[in-house]
Amino acid sequence: MSSPTTIQALKDYLSRLQTLCQQANPSGLALQEPFLLAQQHFQSQILPLGEESSPALQPILTEMNRTLRLLAMDVAFLQAARQPLKAQQRQQQMGERLQQLLGFCEALSQAISNP
């Protein structure tokens, strides 16, 4: 699979997760599966791009990896949240992280197409 389609696939996973996250009272379990798919795709398809391509990609990939780890914690905390306010805060934080990740995907696409 080429880099642009690989990045587009990750964007699709993240967009799907973002749509679920924007629903009222999303279930943590419902968010877990699409998150895991996005995380697996990142680790198996996107992360290796840093080894194959220019060193300029490394900072973007590092930030994406860090943000995905934080997003994993948000998903877990949302599942554990018992108070609606806490769940809402996690949901908002997840939305912000997903927006960041989508921005990183754009930066990655640009860095690959304009080495």
Buried (B, 14 or more C-beta within 10 A) or exposed (E): EEBEEBBBBBBBBBBBBBEBBEEEEBEBEBBBEBBEBBBEBBEEBBBEBBEEBEEEBEEBBEBBBEBBEEBBEBBBBBBEBEEEEEBBBBBEBBBEBBEBBBBBBEBBBEBBEEE
